[in-house]
Amino acid sequence: MRLNEQVRARLSAPTFWHLATLNPDGSPQVTPMWVDLDGDHIVFNTALGRVKEENLRRDPRLSLSCVSPDNPYDRVEIRGRAVRFVVGDEAERGMDRLAKKYVGTERFEWRIPGEQRVMVLVEPTHVRHVVGVEPFRPGILPGS
C-alpha cells in the first residue's frame, strides 16, 4: 500500500503515534511511539524484551494511529505488519535519528545500561485518514 503525501507528511513530522499490538491472550497493548519513514516502510524503535517487541515477533499485525496536534478531528489510522527487526549499530543509529527528530538531541539520551535497541520496519496494509465526522459505512443506517 502506498502512503499518500498527507500521511507521509504526518509520519515525517514529530507527531506522537499510538502503536497497538496483540498480547498472547488477544487483548490489545497500546504504547505512544516516535515514528519515521524509511522508503515505503514506517519505522519505530524499541528495546529487545519490551512487550510490544515480543508481541510483534509472535504476531506481526499492528495498528498505528495519531491525531493532528492542531486539529483532533484530523486523524490517521494505519494498519500493517512488522516485516523486519533490525538490531545492533543500525538500530542504535535509528534511535538517534528519532531523538534528533523528536527532541533535537544528537543521541537518544535515555538509554538504559545493557539494553539492546531494535528497529522495527512496518509494511502498511490499510490507511485511513479522516478529517471531521466520520460517515457511517453504507448499509448501516436505514435507507443507505
Order of alpha helices (4+ residues) and beta strands (2+ residues): alpha-beta-beta-beta-beta-alpha-beta-beta-alpha-beta
